[in-house]
Structures are given as C-alpha cells and as structure tokens.
C-alpha cells in the first residue's frame, strides 16, 4: 500500500526567449556551443548564459563558492557514477538524436530572466527532458542524503516533478507538469524514473515570452528538497508567428484614381520561416458593396465598387484585412480605404503629358495644346452640368471672359479617347 507523504518545495529558473537573427532556426539543440571532449560549461566565465536556437538560457555563477545555478551545457557521457562529482552527465549519456551536446539545469535560488521586447510572438511547441545521472541514481538507489524512491518496501508514494511555467505578461502564467519520477501507482510495476529522452508537449501555452522551471519532490528535509535538483533538456522547439514589418499605407481614392495596386512583398516577416513559405490571403473586406479587393501574386488590388452615375458623390471609410500565415500561425495587417469624391460620370484619365491647358488659372482666353481642329469639347462645372460644348474650328482656344470665377472641368473628345482636365477661372 502506498503512503502519501509529500511536501512540495519549489524553486524557479527562467530563460528568456529573445528574437535573434537566426532564420529558420528555432530548435535549441546546443550543437552551436563549443566544447572539448568529455567536458561542460557551467558559467565560470561569468557570461551569464548562452544562446541556442531562439532562446537565451540564463546562468548564475557564484565566484565565492565556485558554484552555479540555472542552465549549463555538457557532452559528458557518464551514466554510472552516482555522486555530486557527476552532476554534469545525463542518464542517457548523449543528446536526443545521438548528438553530443545537451543542456542541464540546476534549480537553486531564483535567477532572473531578461524578457525581450519582441516583434513576434513565440509559440512553444515542446522539448525533450530526462534526468541527470546523479539525480537518477539517487532516486533509484538512495544515498547518504537522499532516500531510495519507493522506500524499503517499494510502497512509498514518491515523485519528482518538473513544473514548466509559460509567461506572457500581463497574462496569468500557465503551468504544465511532468513527472521525472513517479511511484504513486498502486501497482508497483508501473513505478518509473525517467531514463530516456521524453517529449513534453508545450503547445497549450499558446504564445509566451519566457518559460520558468520548478522542481519539487516528496523527499524533503530541514534545508529543503533532498532530491538532487537537476534535469536535462534537449531540442527545445519554439515557433514564431509572422509579424507586420512594414504596415500597408492607407488608400485615398480620388476622381482620377478609383483603384490602386500595392506590393505586399515586404509587409510581413517571420523569424523562423523564409519569405517563400508565407501564405497570403484577404481575411476581410468591410463592405463589398463599396470596395473590392484581390491578390495577384504579391500585389494587393483594391477597387471602388460603388456604381457611378453622373453627378454621384462617393463618401466612405472602409478597410481590407490582409492575412499572412506560416506554420499554422497568422498575422494581420489592415489597409484603410477612404473616398470623398464628387464623381461627374466622366471617363477621367491622366494625359497630362499630352494635353496642356494654359494659362491655368485663366483670366480670359484658355489655350489648349494637344488637340486639333474638329475635336469636340464640353465645358462643365464641378456638379457635372454642361455649361458649353462645341467643336474646335479655326483655333483651339476658348473664351472664358463670361465665366464666373471657380473650378471647372473641360471634357475633350480627341481621336478615340475622351479625357478630362481641370482648370481654375480667376
């Protein structure tokens, strides 16, 4: 029969997830860290930590006692020696894929993490964990300081638990628990101490900016937890959401421009995905009776959708939401589309390089360069009403002396085109 005797003593260590320039590298496998054969790094250089993959692992080194806490890394392979002198070995003797390097943590005090101000949200996918050789052997056999898990009878309900905390200020932190050893089963044959690299799924954290680690055990004494406070980590995987790098500019329609195309090639970026893996789509158009939007490759096309009778006034403030997806994560950008236009029903095109009105503003005679004899014209006010129309005969000049001061349009039918120009009468 199991005896339920346990007191939870917890301590914390945190590492900050920092946005670094490492495209397509979100797995912390520690192979980027240099070590000699059968060696380790424990922070004695006072650097305060190290970076692997997308993460910054915090280390605290005490020069008075030559001790460390937080994260170290190692390639030691001793899976037998059961003492503190073997604190830098994992029970598996190698990394999760047979690689040399792995990380190990010693949980003591509360080292602080520097939380980066990221453009992109980090989504923790998971990591592999196992016991250190020292901790594994201590729980399996006991030692002068720690009990044998299960006790002499094998019925003690002992456990050694890793609690992983996902932080994303100002949200309330979430916790995922993983038992590195568990002897609570009524059937003693089910009791276990983790000896293999074991995947811990962290996807329920959603997005995080740091992870914290607590260790607790049923084996505790006057000075705290008796179980050696070590665990090992490999292949910590973080996925980053795409983010808006260069926001889209707002669109302001005019009478001369009732559609617009803009490049979206540099709007979004993703730290861990090359640009070719980004998938774009139009997530929402606020009012399809007023505007329409479509994607043509890496170009966003936005058009006015309002029917345009003569002398209509177009007045709206709408928007288009563009989405970017990568590895199941999505970012959005919004382009606002504004129109405050008096539309005259005229087919307006920009032929300014061909048709020139001068002088403009005009006081008496308006000269028109670029039209010829027999071309037709219509003179309109800004409400679209025709004031005068005719055909150019001997000259291409128009007398404006009797025209009141104001803003006017002249509609010119030349060749196979109909164009409109504005001018001011003084």
Buried (B, 14 or more C-beta within 10 A) or exposed (E): EBEEEBEBBBBBBBBBBBBEEBEEBBBBBBBEBEBEEEEBBBBBEEEBBBBBBBBBBBBBBEEEEEBBBBBBBBBBBBBEBBEEEBBBBBBBBBBBEEBBBBBBBBBBEEBEBEBBEBEBBBBBBBBBBBBBBBBBBBBBEBBEEBBBBBBEEEBBBBBBBBBBBBBBEEEEBBEBEBBBBBBBEEEEEEBEBBBEBBBBEBEEBEBBBBBBBBBBBBBBEEEBBBBBBBBBBBBBBBBBBBBBBEEBEEBEBEBEEBEBEBEBEEBBBBBBBEBEEBEBEBBEBBEEEBBBBEEEEBEBBBBBBBEBEEBBEBEBEBBBBBBBBBBEBBBEBBBBBBBEBEBBEBEBEEBEEEBBBEEBEBEEEBBBEBBEEEBBBBBBBEEBEEBBEEEBEEEBEBEBEEBEEEEBBBBBBBEEEBBBBBBEBE
